[in-house]
Amino acid sequence: MNRFDYVRPRTIAEALSAAAQPGSAYLAAGTNLIDLMKIGVARPARLVDLNHLPGLDAIEGLPDGGLRLGAQVRNATLARDAGFARRFPAVAEALLAGASAQLRNAATVGGNILQRTRCAYFQDPDSACNRREPGSGCDARDGENRLHAVLGWSDACIATHPSDFCVPLVALDAVVEIEGSDGAREVPLRNFHLLPGTTPERESVLAPGELVVALRLPPGADRFAAHARYVKLRERTSYAFALVSAAAGLHVEEGRIVEARLALGGVAARPWRAEAAEIALAGAIPDAAAFRRAAELALAEARPSGENGFKIELARRIAVRALSLAASGTPTRLPALPASPFASSAGGLHD
């Protein structure tokens, strides 16, 4: 690990000032950043510690009915908040499906959306990786790539975004609140992460020195609470990243879908919102045929980036599974294996 300066600011303004120096990085829980520093992938010259800033660890109801999550709220704290889980059960399920209990106790919601890809070539300093070193190439293209992207990838990068948490948030139109030297701004989470194109080193819309201070769920996002699920398929049942995942939310009235939300994880460099599928589901009877059609639309543009063509069919099936489980009703209690397709749960309307 390289030598670095350490700064503990007392305010957001001090943090922004400290991070203005080139080579600076913000430190939250460090569950991703410190690992990358240890293997030589991240080499910041200065760490700006956010853990002592006031006001970033609150879960706040808003006057308009929305909900604001401070960037320093811990994943476990949010997942276990009874009020939050009642309103946004798919988000709670996604949080509990990620990492281990120890990591969830430390990791923050702001850090979660900013975590880097788990592509093995990105994490190996001896491999060519355009995301880590622009212009060096992408060894994943001709390497071990069965876990890589099938949507939105380019010849420059085929990595995927690893977050579970982000998938239902994108489905629910979450907004990212950002502070920077030029003031505050807001970006829809669905536009926050960038597809690789020819500049895979740009992973998000954040400008140098900008800081994520909160996530916000808009008013009415909880209208899917009675029919919402997150399903994650992985190579082992726990402590693993998704091969593919899906978050589904349905607003059902008189036996028909009034509105649907569907987002996929593990398939692209950002959580993938399936708008065409949502449009097709509006007005439909919530049955297997409608869900299969929606899954086909969700993956219509998918193409293998290597030896991973199987992920396309896998993603279709996970989308159908998530929609079917959502239609059955949100369980009154989360299953013992949250988000696992092997969890036994008969469902039941959310109380």
C-alpha positions as CSV (number, residue, x, y, z in Angstrom):
1,M,0.0,0.0,0.0
2,N,1.3,3.5,-0.9
3,R,1.8,6.2,1.7
4,F,-1.0,8.7,2.0
5,D,-2.1,11.7,3.9
6,Y,-5.1,11.4,6.2
7,V,-7.6,14.2,6.8
8,R,-10.6,14.3,9.2
9,P,-12.8,17.2,8.2
10,R,-15.5,18.6,10.6
11,T,-18.0,19.8,8.0
12,I,-19.0,19.0,4.4
13,A,-17.3,22.3,3.3
14,E,-14.0,21.2,4.9
15,A,-14.3,17.8,3.2
16,L,-14.8,19.4,-0.2
17,S,-11.9,21.7,0.4
18,A,-9.6,18.8,1.4
19,A,-10.7,16.6,-1.5
20,A,-9.9,19.4,-4.0
21,Q,-6.3,18.3,-3.9
22,P,-5.5,16.0,-6.9
23,G,-5.2,12.3,-5.8
24,S,-7.7,12.6,-3.0
25,A,-10.3,10.0,-2.2
26,Y,-13.2,10.0,0.2
27,L,-13.2,7.3,2.9
28,A,-16.5,6.1,4.3
29,A,-16.5,2.5,5.7
30,G,-13.7,1.6,3.3
31,T,-15.1,-1.9,2.7
32,N,-14.2,-1.6,-1.0
33,L,-11.6,1.2,-1.1
34,I,-9.2,-0.3,1.5
35,D,-9.3,-3.6,-0.3
36,L,-8.3,-1.9,-3.6
37,M,-5.6,0.0,-1.8
38,K,-4.1,-3.2,-0.4
39,I,-3.9,-4.8,-3.8
40,G,-2.4,-1.7,-5.5
41,V,-5.4,-0.9,-7.7
42,A,-6.3,2.3,-5.8
43,R,-3.4,4.5,-4.8
44,P,-4.8,7.8,-3.3
45,A,-2.4,10.4,-2.1
46,R,-4.9,11.6,0.5
47,L,-7.8,10.1,2.3
48,V,-10.6,12.4,3.4
49,D,-12.5,10.6,6.3
50,L,-16.3,11.2,6.2
51,N,-17.1,9.2,9.3
52,H,-17.3,12.1,11.7
53,L,-19.3,14.5,9.6
54,P,-22.6,15.4,11.3
55,G,-26.0,14.9,9.6
56,L,-25.0,12.2,7.1
57,D,-26.3,9.2,9.0
58,A,-30.0,10.0,9.3
59,I,-33.1,8.3,7.8
60,E,-35.6,11.1,7.3
61,G,-39.2,11.2,6.2
62,L,-39.9,14.2,4.0
63,P,-42.9,16.5,4.1
64,D,-43.9,15.4,0.5
65,G,-43.9,11.7,1.6
66,G,-40.5,10.9,0.2
67,L,-37.6,9.5,2.2
68,R,-34.1,10.8,2.5
69,L,-31.2,8.5,3.4
70,G,-28.0,10.1,4.5
71,A,-24.9,8.7,2.7
72,Q,-23.4,7.4,6.0
73,V,-26.4,5.3,7.0
74,R,-25.1,1.7,7.4
75,N,-26.6,-1.0,5.2
76,A,-27.6,-3.1,8.1
77,T,-29.2,-0.2,9.9
78,L,-31.4,0.6,6.9
79,A,-32.3,-3.0,6.1
80,R,-33.4,-3.6,9.7
81,D,-35.4,-0.4,10.0
82,A,-39.0,-1.7,10.3
83,G,-40.6,1.4,8.8
84,F,-38.3,1.3,5.8
85,A,-38.7,-2.4,5.3
86,R,-42.5,-2.0,5.3
87,R,-42.4,0.8,2.7
88,F,-39.6,-0.6,0.5
89,P,-39.4,-4.3,1.1
90,A,-37.5,-5.1,-2.1
91,V,-34.7,-2.6,-1.1
92,A,-34.5,-4.2,2.3
93,E,-34.3,-7.7,0.7
94,A,-31.6,-6.5,-1.7
95,L,-29.5,-5.1,1.2
96,L,-29.8,-8.3,3.2
97,A,-28.7,-10.3,0.1
98,G,-25.5,-8.4,-0.2
99,A,-22.1,-9.4,1.3
100,S,-21.9,-10.7,4.9
101,A,-23.5,-9.5,8.1
102,Q,-20.1,-8.0,9.2
103,L,-19.8,-6.0,6.0
104,R,-23.4,-4.8,6.1
105,N,-22.8,-3.5,9.6
106,A,-19.9,-1.4,8.4
107,A,-20.8,-0.5,4.8
108,T,-22.7,2.7,4.0
109,V,-25.5,3.4,1.5
110,G,-23.4,6.1,-0.2
111,G,-20.4,3.8,-0.5
112,N,-22.6,1.0,-1.9
113,I,-23.6,2.9,-5.0
114,L,-19.9,3.9,-5.5
115,Q,-18.4,0.5,-5.2
116,R,-16.1,-0.5,-8.0
117,T,-16.5,-3.5,-10.3
118,R,-15.4,-6.9,-9.2
119,C,-14.0,-7.8,-12.6
120,A,-10.9,-9.9,-11.9
121,Y,-8.9,-8.1,-14.5
122,F,-9.7,-4.7,-13.0
123,Q,-8.5,-6.0,-9.7
124,D,-5.2,-7.4,-11.0
125,P,-2.7,-4.6,-11.6
126,D,-0.7,-6.8,-14.0
127,S,-3.7,-7.2,-16.4
128,A,-4.7,-4.7,-19.1
129,C,-7.8,-2.8,-18.0
130,N,-9.1,0.4,-19.6
131,R,-11.2,1.1,-16.6
132,R,-8.0,1.2,-14.3
133,E,-5.5,2.4,-16.9
134,P,-7.2,4.1,-20.0
135,G,-5.8,2.9,-23.3
136,S,-4.2,-0.3,-21.9
137,G,-6.8,-2.7,-23.4
138,C,-9.3,-5.1,-21.9
139,D,-7.9,-8.5,-21.0
140,A,-11.4,-9.6,-20.1
141,R,-12.5,-9.6,-23.7
142,D,-10.4,-12.7,-24.5
143,G,-10.2,-14.0,-20.9
144,E,-12.4,-15.5,-18.3
145,N,-15.6,-13.6,-19.0
146,R,-18.6,-15.8,-18.1
147,L,-19.6,-13.3,-15.4
148,H,-19.4,-10.2,-17.5
149,A,-21.9,-7.8,-19.2
150,V,-24.5,-8.7,-21.7
151,L,-26.1,-5.3,-22.0
152,G,-24.5,-1.9,-22.6
153,W,-21.0,-3.1,-22.9
154,S,-18.3,-1.9,-25.4
155,D,-15.1,-3.3,-26.8
156,A,-13.3,-1.1,-24.2
157,C,-14.9,-2.7,-21.2
158,I,-17.3,-5.5,-20.4
159,A,-17.4,-5.2,-16.6
160,T,-20.6,-5.2,-14.5
161,H,-21.7,-3.1,-11.5
162,P,-21.8,-5.3,-8.4
163,S,-24.4,-3.6,-6.2
164,D,-27.6,-5.3,-5.1
165,F,-28.9,-2.2,-3.3
166,C,-28.9,-0.1,-6.5
167,V,-31.1,-2.4,-8.5
168,P,-34.4,-1.8,-6.6
169,L,-33.4,1.8,-6.1
170,V,-33.2,2.4,-9.8
171,A,-36.6,0.7,-10.2
172,L,-38.1,3.1,-7.7
173,D,-36.6,6.3,-9.3
174,A,-34.2,7.1,-6.5
175,V,-32.3,10.4,-6.7
176,V,-28.6,11.0,-5.7
177,E,-27.9,14.3,-3.8
178,I,-24.4,15.6,-4.6
179,E,-22.3,18.4,-3.0
180,G,-19.4,20.0,-4.8
181,S,-17.3,23.1,-5.0
182,D,-19.9,24.6,-7.4
183,G,-22.8,23.8,-5.1
184,A,-25.4,21.1,-4.7
185,R,-27.1,19.1,-7.5
186,E,-29.3,16.1,-7.9
187,V,-29.0,13.2,-10.4
188,P,-31.5,10.3,-10.9
189,L,-29.7,7.1,-9.9
190,R,-30.6,5.5,-13.2
191,N,-28.3,8.2,-14.8
192,F,-25.6,8.2,-12.2
193,H,-23.6,5.3,-13.4
194,L,-22.1,5.5,-16.9
195,L,-21.9,2.9,-19.6
196,P,-18.3,2.3,-20.7
197,G,-18.4,3.5,-24.3
198,T,-14.9,4.6,-25.2
199,T,-14.3,6.1,-21.7
200,P,-14.7,3.2,-19.2
201,E,-12.5,5.0,-16.7
202,R,-15.5,7.4,-16.1
203,E,-17.7,5.2,-13.9
204,S,-20.2,7.8,-12.8
205,V,-21.3,11.4,-13.3
206,L,-19.4,12.6,-10.3
207,A,-16.8,15.3,-11.0
208,P,-13.5,15.3,-9.2
209,G,-14.0,16.2,-5.6
210,E,-17.8,15.9,-5.6
211,L,-19.4,14.1,-2.7
212,V,-22.6,12.0,-2.5
213,V,-24.4,13.2,0.6
214,A,-27.8,11.4,0.4
215,L,-30.1,9.2,-1.6
216,R,-33.8,10.1,-1.8
217,L,-36.8,8.0,-2.6
218,P,-39.6,10.1,-4.2
219,P,-43.1,10.4,-2.8
220,G,-45.3,7.5,-3.9
221,A,-42.4,5.1,-4.4
222,D,-43.9,2.9,-1.7
223,R,-47.0,2.3,-3.7
224,F,-45.4,-1.0,-4.8
225,A,-44.9,-2.2,-1.3
226,A,-47.6,-4.9,-1.4
227,H,-46.1,-6.5,-4.5
228,A,-42.3,-6.1,-4.5
229,R,-39.4,-8.6,-4.6
230,Y,-35.7,-8.8,-5.3
231,V,-34.3,-12.0,-6.6
232,K,-30.6,-12.8,-6.9
233,L,-28.9,-15.8,-8.5
234,R,-25.3,-16.4,-7.6
235,E,-22.8,-19.3,-7.7
236,R,-23.2,-19.9,-4.0
237,T,-26.2,-19.0,-1.9
238,S,-24.5,-16.4,0.3
239,Y,-21.5,-14.0,0.4
240,A,-21.3,-13.8,-3.4
241,F,-22.1,-11.2,-6.1
242,A,-25.0,-11.7,-8.5
243,L,-24.7,-13.6,-11.7
244,V,-28.0,-11.9,-12.5
245,S,-30.6,-10.3,-10.3
246,A,-34.0,-8.6,-10.7
247,A,-36.1,-6.2,-8.7
248,A,-39.8,-6.2,-9.5
249,G,-42.6,-4.0,-8.2
250,L,-46.3,-4.2,-9.3
251,H,-49.2,-1.9,-8.5
252,V,-52.2,-4.1,-8.9
253,E,-55.9,-3.1,-8.9
254,E,-58.9,-5.3,-9.7
255,G,-56.8,-8.1,-11.0
256,R,-54.7,-6.0,-13.4
257,I,-51.3,-4.4,-13.3
258,V,-51.8,-0.6,-13.2
259,E,-48.0,0.1,-13.1
260,A,-44.9,-2.1,-13.1
261,R,-41.2,-1.6,-12.3
262,L,-38.4,-3.9,-13.3
263,A,-34.7,-3.5,-13.1
264,L,-31.8,-6.0,-13.6
265,G,-28.5,-6.4,-11.9
266,G,-25.3,-8.3,-12.9
267,V,-25.9,-7.6,-16.6
268,A,-24.3,-4.2,-17.3
269,A,-22.0,-1.5,-16.0
270,R,-25.0,0.0,-14.2
271,P,-28.3,-1.3,-12.9
272,W,-30.5,-1.8,-15.9
273,R,-34.0,-0.4,-15.9
274,A,-36.3,-2.4,-18.2
275,E,-38.6,0.4,-19.4
276,A,-40.0,-1.5,-22.4
277,A,-41.0,-4.4,-20.1
278,E,-42.7,-2.0,-17.7
279,I,-44.8,-0.4,-20.5
280,A,-45.8,-3.8,-21.8
281,L,-47.0,-4.9,-18.3
282,A,-49.2,-1.9,-17.7
283,G,-52.8,-3.0,-18.0
284,A,-51.9,-6.7,-18.3
285,I,-53.2,-9.6,-16.2
286,P,-50.3,-10.6,-13.9
287,D,-49.8,-14.1,-15.3
288,A,-46.9,-16.2,-16.6
289,A,-47.5,-15.2,-20.3
290,A,-47.3,-11.5,-19.5
291,F,-44.1,-12.0,-17.4
292,R,-42.4,-14.0,-20.1
293,R,-43.2,-11.3,-22.7
294,A,-41.8,-8.6,-20.3
295,A,-38.6,-10.6,-19.8
296,E,-38.1,-11.0,-23.5
297,L,-38.4,-7.2,-23.9
298,A,-36.1,-6.6,-21.0
299,L,-33.3,-8.6,-22.7
300,A,-34.1,-7.7,-26.3
301,E,-30.8,-5.8,-26.8
302,A,-28.7,-8.3,-24.9
303,R,-25.7,-9.9,-26.6
304,P,-22.8,-12.0,-25.2
305,S,-19.5,-10.2,-24.5
306,G,-17.7,-13.5,-24.4
307,E,-18.5,-16.9,-23.0
308,N,-21.5,-15.6,-21.2
309,G,-24.5,-16.1,-23.6
310,F,-26.1,-18.2,-20.9
311,K,-26.6,-15.1,-18.8
312,I,-29.2,-13.8,-21.2
313,E,-31.5,-16.7,-20.7
314,L,-30.7,-16.7,-17.0
315,A,-31.7,-13.0,-16.7
316,R,-34.9,-13.7,-18.5
317,R,-35.8,-16.4,-16.0
318,I,-34.8,-14.3,-13.0
319,A,-37.0,-11.5,-14.3
320,V,-40.0,-13.8,-14.6
321,R,-39.3,-15.2,-11.2
322,A,-39.1,-11.8,-9.6
323,L,-42.3,-10.7,-11.3
324,S,-44.1,-13.9,-10.3
325,L,-43.1,-13.6,-6.7
326,A,-44.1,-9.9,-6.7
327,A,-47.5,-10.8,-8.1
328,S,-48.0,-13.4,-5.3
329,G,-47.6,-10.6,-2.7
330,T,-44.7,-9.3,-0.6
331,P,-44.1,-11.8,2.3
332,T,-45.1,-10.7,5.7
333,R,-41.6,-11.6,6.8
334,L,-38.4,-11.8,4.7
335,P,-37.3,-15.4,4.0
336,A,-34.3,-16.8,5.9
337,L,-32.3,-16.6,2.6
338,P,-33.3,-13.1,1.4
339,A,-33.5,-12.8,-2.4
340,S,-32.5,-16.4,-3.0
341,P,-34.5,-18.2,-5.7
342,F,-34.2,-21.2,-3.5
343,A,-35.9,-19.6,-0.5
344,S,-39.2,-21.1,0.5
345,S,-41.8,-18.4,0.9
346,A,-45.5,-18.7,0.0
347,G,-45.9,-15.0,0.0
348,G,-48.7,-13.0,1.5
349,L,-49.8,-9.4,1.3
350,H,-47.5,-7.1,3.1
351,D,-49.0,-5.8,6.3
